[in-house]
């Protein structure tokens, strides 16, 4: 059974940093691109970042570029999102998601999400 | 402002049919990229509902169907049930210098009357 479990969320002050983790199991983690998607309270889904299966390629939404870093450790089956210079508008539930083998398969599995609260 | 445009809300009575539109442009849906749909029940994570424009993952009832034409896509739900009340999001890909990247619609809240 495919499982994605996020952790690392919590309360952080504006300007602070936080590292999210997503532990994957039930599939060959190193074969799949992985993504972070967030959802602010009462709002829709917002794409944040992506990383290729081997970590060689990354993508960031303009809203987080230069402040967030996505990475993965295929030996630990874990995806990370290092978040810095956090702002009030970064407050959201952060989901990790697996992308299917091709563009035709979509984000086929999602974690339960971890809440990041940015407040003084 | 989302790259893909969805109506904020739709509603229907039990048993009825509803559709949710997803409008893009020549750089995403119109460029030939597939459209996927996600269902988010209250308080839960999104779940893949339709992939590759019109395919249902195992376990998704055939009451749900998807289609794509030109720069738009649609999700249709027939035989509406109370349990279908949820938020629905379309997703595709948009071209950029760094390669195609994921884009979402703003989401549509379905209310079952």
Interface residues (C-beta under 8 A of the other chain):
Chain A: X35 X37 X44 X45 X46 X47 X50 X57 X59 X95 X100 X103 X104 X105 X106 X107 X108 X109 X110 X111 X112 X113
Chain B: X2 X33 X34 X36 X38 X40 X44 X45 X46 X47 X48 X51 X52 X57 X87 X89 X91 X93 X98 X99 X100 X101 X102 X103 X104 X105 X106 X107
